[in-house]
Amino acid sequence: MEIKKNFLERFKLFVISLPVILSFIILSAHFSRHNLIELTYFTITFPLILLVKKEWVKKVTQFFLVAGFFEWIRTTYILTEMRIESNRPFLRMIIILSAVAIFTISSTLTFNTKTLKERYSKQKNTSTISFFSFVLTGIVLFIANVKSPVRILLLDRFFYGTGGIEVLILSTYSAFVVEWLFNTKKIDRVRSNLWLLFSSVFFLQLVVGLLFSERFLMTGKLHLPVPAMIVAGPIYRGYGFFMPILLAITILFVGPAWCSYLCYIGAWDNLMARKKKIPDSFSKKYRIIQVIMLFLVAITALVFKRAGVNWLIASIAGGLFGIIGAGIMVFISRKRGLLVHCTTYCPIGIVTTTLGKINPFRVKINRNTCTNCMACTFACRYNSLTPQDVKNGKAGFFCTLCGDCLTACPHSSIEYAFYSKSSLMARKIFFVLIAVFHAVFLGVARI
């Protein structure tokens, strides 16, 4: 009886959802007819997200159904004009396409039924930010795929058009990421795991690309996966500004958060630092080393270029720089409990934290509720919440907006600030942007 009951419930759910499923199938056929293969795969597989019992799924599905409605209206208008110009009949076509458009927009109403209302009622507090993360990730990935001179999405390289499926997967993942970050009581744990996942995928693709198939590489033109090369590479080569531009865009939207969420090397420094539960005190005077490293890297690259140093020698020098950095992670960061590599050795760190000040996101402390317990100081692995910083009511100059201190504070006295927005809104906007960048980079970041 129980099996029969479950079957009937699932069948009922399928019947209620059928208009939505049919709408996407028809849209898929439409895109296929016009040879828009990525959109074909995206729309034909889209109904699979209906298996996720979250409120954001309802919002996302309704959004794309409305978008589908306007696509049918646009198509009707274009085809009608074409038929008028060629003196062909068009009335029946208008009736058919209008009926399809009405059916598509009407499908959104199925979510007003009691069954679907109950099914998609979980995580209401994050449904809006998950919706925006999904949609923005999808838009960015589709634009990147269209504008890129190479097939930038991995699935596309094996089966043309299936990049649309990858867009759906990464968009769904983005919706979950923002939910995890916003709801967690331990941002440091969730952030570290997401960051490590991103870096692991990055290097796994590199290894598989080198050993088995070049399809896992971006262009096959290798460069060292050392952040310092973002500065040194373009200076030495005189071209190849993709990474500096990507870094600049990231800084523009999320400030110095590149160093705590998106750097493929920093994740490992973070892993080493967390081997020690409570970080040591560390003088900010050591930051001058980072400035010196930036100038040394830039000057060395320029000297190599002017002297005509062979690319192999330049690569060996870059490799040695990376090996020394790895040694710092293992022997110093692990011992001190701080991201010593990221805060004193890596030249990109000083670039992001300095240029990151053009970004309006900040970490601020509410002095009215702060008790000076210094829990945030022990949580900060970037040495940006010293007792003096706490007294000043804001994170230090070198804060990377990681957010670990937010959930570490027992009095909820620390929050993100963004212009005149409330702390809650600032947090939502920041995590949406982080989730989008994280998911997009996970899909396109390759060497």
C-alpha positions in Angstrom: 0.0 0.0 0.0 2.8 2.4 0.9 4.5 1.8 -2.5 1.3 2.3 -4.3 0.7 5.6 -2.4 4.2 6.9 -3.2 3.7 6.0 -6.9 0.4 7.8 -7.0 1.9 10.9 -5.3 4.8 11.0 -7.8 2.4 10.5 -10.8 0.3 13.3 -9.5 3.3 15.5 -9.2 4.4 14.6 -12.7 0.9 15.4 -14.2 0.8 18.8 -12.4 4.4 19.6 -13.6 3.7 18.4 -17.1 2.8 21.9 -18.6 6.2 23.2 -17.4 8.1 20.2 -18.8 6.3 20.4 -22.1 7.0 24.2 -22.3 10.7 23.6 -22.0 10.6 20.7 -24.5 8.9 22.9 -27.1 11.4 25.7 -26.4 14.2 23.2 -26.9 12.7 22.2 -30.3 12.5 25.8 -31.3 16.2 26.5 -30.4 17.2 23.3 -32.2 15.4 24.4 -35.4 17.4 27.6 -35.3 20.7 25.8 -34.6 21.1 27.3 -31.1 22.6 24.1 -29.8 23.7 25.3 -26.3 20.2 26.7 -25.6 18.7 23.5 -26.9 20.6 21.4 -24.4 20.0 23.9 -21.6 16.2 24.0 -22.1 15.8 20.2 -22.7 17.6 19.4 -19.4 16.2 22.3 -17.4 13.2 20.4 -16.0 15.7 18.3 -14.1 16.1 21.1 -11.5 12.4 20.4 -10.5 13.8 17.5 -8.5 15.3 20.1 -6.1 12.8 20.9 -3.4 13.7 24.6 -2.9 11.7 27.8 -3.3 14.4 29.2 -5.6 13.7 26.5 -8.1 10.1 27.8 -8.5 11.4 31.4 -9.0 14.0 30.3 -11.5 11.6 28.1 -13.5 9.0 30.9 -13.6 11.6 33.4 -14.8 12.7 31.2 -17.7 9.1 30.4 -18.6 8.4 34.2 -18.8 11.6 34.6 -20.9 10.3 31.8 -23.1 7.0 33.6 -23.5 8.8 36.7 -24.8 10.9 34.5 -27.1 7.8 33.2 -28.7 6.4 36.7 -29.1 9.7 37.9 -30.7 9.7 34.9 -33.0 6.1 35.5 -34.0 6.8 39.1 -34.9 9.9 38.3 -37.0 8.3 35.4 -38.9 5.1 37.5 -39.5 7.3 40.3 -41.0 9.1 37.8 -43.2 5.8 36.3 -44.5 4.3 39.7 -45.2 7.3 40.7 -47.2 7.2 37.5 -49.3 3.4 37.6 -49.7 2.8 34.4 -47.9 -0.1 33.6 -45.5 0.6 34.2 -41.9 -2.6 34.2 -39.9 -2.5 30.5 -39.0 1.1 30.8 -37.9 0.3 33.7 -35.6 -2.5 31.7 -34.0 -0.3 28.6 -33.4 2.7 30.6 -32.1 0.4 32.8 -29.9 -1.1 29.6 -28.5 2.3 28.3 -27.7 3.3 31.6 -26.0 0.1 31.6 -23.9 0.7 28.0 -22.9 4.3 28.8 -21.9 3.3 31.8 -19.7 0.3 29.9 -18.3 2.7 27.1 -17.1 3.9 29.4 -14.4 0.6 29.1 -12.7 1.1 25.4 -11.9 3.3 26.6 -9.0 0.2 28.1 -7.4 -1.2 24.7 -6.9 -1.2 23.4 -3.3 1.0 20.4 -4.2 3.8 22.5 -5.8 3.5 25.2 -3.2 4.2 22.6 -0.5 7.0 21.0 -2.5 8.9 24.2 -3.3 8.7 25.9 0.1 12.1 25.1 1.6 14.8 27.8 2.2 12.5 30.8 1.7 15.1 33.1 3.4 17.6 32.5 0.6 15.3 31.9 -2.3 15.9 35.4 -3.8 19.6 35.4 -3.6 19.8 31.8 -4.9 17.6 32.9 -7.8 19.9 35.8 -8.7 23.0 33.6 -8.3 21.5 31.0 -10.7 20.4 33.6 -13.3 23.6 35.7 -13.2 25.8 32.6 -13.4 23.9 31.3 -16.4 24.0 34.7 -18.2 27.8 35.2 -17.6 28.6 31.6 -18.8 26.5 31.9 -21.9 28.1 35.2 -22.8 31.6 33.9 -22.1 30.9 30.9 -24.3 29.7 33.0 -27.2 32.4 35.6 -27.0 35.4 33.2 -26.4 37.5 32.4 -29.5 37.7 28.8 -28.2 35.1 26.5 -26.7 35.5 27.6 -23.1 33.1 25.1 -21.5 34.6 21.7 -20.9 31.6 19.6 -22.0 31.4 21.5 -25.2 34.9 20.2 -26.1 33.7 16.6 -26.0 30.1 17.0 -27.4 29.3 20.2 -29.2 26.4 22.1 -27.6 26.4 20.2 -24.3 28.0 23.3 -22.8 24.4 24.2 -22.2 24.1 21.3 -19.7 27.3 22.5 -18.0 25.7 26.0 -17.7 22.7 24.5 -16.0 24.8 22.4 -13.6 27.1 25.4 -12.6 24.1 27.7 -12.3 22.4 25.2 -10.0 25.6 24.9 -8.0 25.9 28.7 -7.7 22.4 28.8 -6.2 23.5 26.2 -3.6 26.8 28.0 -2.8 25.1 31.3 -1.9 22.7 29.4 0.3 25.5 27.6 2.1 27.5 30.8 2.7 24.5 32.8 3.9 23.0 30.2 6.2 26.2 28.7 7.7 27.2 29.3 11.3 30.8 28.6 10.3 31.8 30.6 7.3 35.4 29.7 7.6 34.6 26.0 7.2 32.2 26.4 4.2 34.5 28.9 2.5 37.6 26.8 3.0 35.9 23.7 1.5 34.5 25.6 -1.5 37.8 27.3 -2.1 39.7 24.0 -1.9 37.2 22.4 -4.2 37.8 25.1 -6.8 41.6 24.8 -6.6 41.4 21.0 -6.7 39.3 21.1 -9.9 41.7 23.6 -11.4 44.8 21.5 -10.8 43.0 18.2 -11.6 42.1 19.5 -15.0 45.8 20.6 -15.5 47.1 17.2 -14.6 44.6 15.3 -16.7 45.2 17.7 -19.6 49.0 17.2 -19.4 48.8 13.4 -19.0 45.8 12.3 -21.1 43.9 14.9 -23.2 44.6 18.5 -24.2 40.9 19.1 -24.2 41.1 19.7 -20.4 43.5 22.6 -21.1 42.3 26.1 -22.2 44.5 26.6 -25.3 47.4 24.2 -24.9 49.8 27.2 -24.4 51.0 26.5 -20.9 52.0 29.0 -18.3 53.0 28.5 -14.7 50.1 28.4 -12.3 51.9 30.8 -10.0 49.9 34.0 -9.1 53.0 36.1 -9.4 53.0 35.3 -13.1 49.8 37.5 -13.4 52.2 40.4 -13.1 55.4 38.9 -14.5 53.9 37.1 -17.5 52.6 40.1 -19.5 55.7 42.2 -18.7 58.0 39.4 -20.0 55.9 38.5 -23.0 54.6 42.0 -23.9 51.2 40.5 -24.5 48.7 38.1 -22.8 46.7 40.4 -20.5 43.8 38.0 -20.0 44.6 37.2 -16.3 45.3 40.8 -15.3 42.0 41.9 -16.9 40.2 39.0 -15.1 41.8 40.0 -11.8 40.8 43.7 -12.4 37.2 42.6 -13.0 37.2 40.5 -9.9 38.5 43.4 -7.8 35.9 45.7 -9.3 33.1 43.5 -8.1 34.3 41.8 -5.0 37.4 43.7 -4.0 40.2 41.8 -2.4 38.0 38.6 -2.0 40.1 37.1 -4.9 42.6 36.3 -2.1 40.2 34.5 0.1 37.8 32.8 -2.4 39.2 32.6 -5.9 43.0 32.3 -6.0 43.9 28.7 -7.0 47.1 28.8 -4.9 45.8 30.6 -1.8 43.5 27.6 -1.0 46.5 25.5 -0.1 48.1 28.2 2.1 44.7 28.4 3.9 44.7 24.6 4.3 48.2 24.7 5.8 47.4 27.6 8.1 44.4 25.9 9.5 46.6 23.0 10.8 47.0 25.3 13.8 43.8 26.1 15.6 44.8 29.5 17.0 47.0 31.8 14.8 50.1 33.4 16.3 50.5 37.2 16.5 52.3 38.6 13.5 53.6 42.1 13.0 52.1 44.0 10.1 55.5 45.4 9.4 56.2 42.1 7.5 53.8 43.4 4.8 56.7 45.4 3.4 58.1 42.2 2.2 55.1 41.8 -0.1 55.7 45.3 -1.6 59.4 44.4 -2.2 58.3 41.1 -3.8 56.0 42.9 -6.2 58.8 45.2 -7.4 61.3 42.4 -7.6 59.0 40.3 -9.7 58.1 43.2 -12.0 61.7 44.3 -12.4 63.0 40.8 -13.0 60.4 40.2 -15.7 61.4 43.5 -17.4 65.1 42.7 -17.2 64.5 39.2 -18.6 62.6 40.8 -21.5 65.2 43.5 -22.2 68.1 41.0 -22.0 66.3 38.5 -24.3 66.4 35.8 -21.7 65.2 32.4 -23.1 61.6 31.5 -22.1 62.9 28.2 -20.6 65.2 30.1 -18.2 62.3 32.5 -17.4 60.0 29.6 -16.7 62.6 27.9 -14.4 62.9 31.2 -12.5 59.1 31.3 -12.2 59.0 27.7 -11.1 61.6 28.3 -8.4 59.5 31.3 -7.2 56.5 29.0 -6.9 58.5 26.2 -5.1 59.8 28.7 -2.5 56.2 29.8 -2.0 55.1 26.2 -1.4 57.8 25.9 1.1 56.6 28.9 3.0 53.1 27.4 3.1 54.4 24.1 4.5 57.0 25.3 7.0 55.8 28.8 8.0 52.1 29.1 7.4 51.4 25.7 9.0 53.5 26.7 12.0 52.2 30.2 12.5 48.5 29.5 11.7 48.5 32.5 9.3 48.5 32.7 5.6 52.1 33.8 5.5 52.5 33.0 1.8 49.4 35.1 0.8 50.1 38.0 3.2 53.9 38.5 2.9 55.2 36.6 -0.2 52.7 36.6 -3.0 52.9 40.0 -4.8 49.3 39.7 -6.0 48.2 40.0 -2.4 49.3 43.6 -2.1 47.8 44.4 -5.5 44.3 43.1 -4.5 44.2 44.6 -1.0 45.4 48.0 -2.3 43.3 48.2 -5.5 40.5 46.5 -3.6 39.8 49.8 -1.8 38.1 51.1 -4.9 35.5 48.4 -4.1 32.8 49.6 -1.7 32.5 46.4 0.4 34.0 46.6 3.9 34.0 44.6 7.1 32.9 46.8 10.0 32.5 46.2 13.7 29.6 47.5 15.7 31.3 49.1 18.7 27.9 49.4 20.6 27.7 45.6 20.9 31.4 44.6 20.7 32.8 43.4 24.0 36.4 43.2 23.0 36.5 39.5 23.5 38.9 39.2 20.5 37.2 36.1 19.1 37.5 37.7 15.7 41.2 38.2 16.1 41.7 34.5 16.6 39.5 33.7 13.6 41.3 36.0 11.2 44.1 34.2 9.3 45.1 37.4 7.4 46.2 39.3 10.4 43.6 42.0 9.7 41.8 42.1 13.0 44.3 43.1 15.6 43.2 44.6 18.9 43.8 48.0 17.4 41.6 47.2 14.4 38.9 46.1 16.7 39.2 49.3 18.6 39.0 51.3 15.4 35.7 49.5 14.6 36.8 48.1 11.2 39.0 45.4 9.7 42.5 46.4 8.8 43.8 47.6 5.4 44.7 44.1 4.3 41.3 42.5 5.0 40.3 40.1 2.2 36.6 40.1 3.0 36.8 36.4 3.8 34.0 36.8 6.4 35.4 34.2 8.9 35.0 36.8 11.6 31.3 37.3 11.0 30.3 33.9 12.4 33.2 33.8 14.9 31.9 36.8 16.7 29.6 35.6 19.6 27.7 38.8 19.6 27.1 39.2 15.9 28.9 42.6 16.0 30.7 42.2 12.7 29.1 42.5 9.4 29.7 43.5 5.8 29.0 47.1 4.8 28.1 48.3 1.3 27.3 52.0 0.8 24.2 52.8 2.8 22.6 49.4 2.5 21.7 47.4 5.6 24.2 44.9 6.9 21.8 42.1 5.8 21.5 43.5 2.3 25.3 44.0 2.0 25.8 40.4 3.0 23.3 39.1 0.5 24.8 41.2 -2.4 28.4 40.1 -1.5 27.6 36.4 -1.3 25.6 36.5 -4.6 28.7 38.0 -6.3 31.0 35.5 -4.7 28.8 32.6 -5.6 28.6 33.8 -9.3 32.4 34.3 -9.6 33.1 31.0 -7.8 30.8 29.0 -10.1 31.9 30.8 -13.3 35.6 30.3 -12.5 35.0 26.7 -11.6 33.7 26.2 -15.2 36.2 28.3 -17.2 39.4 28.6 -15.1 41.9 26.4 -16.9 45.5 26.8 -18.1 
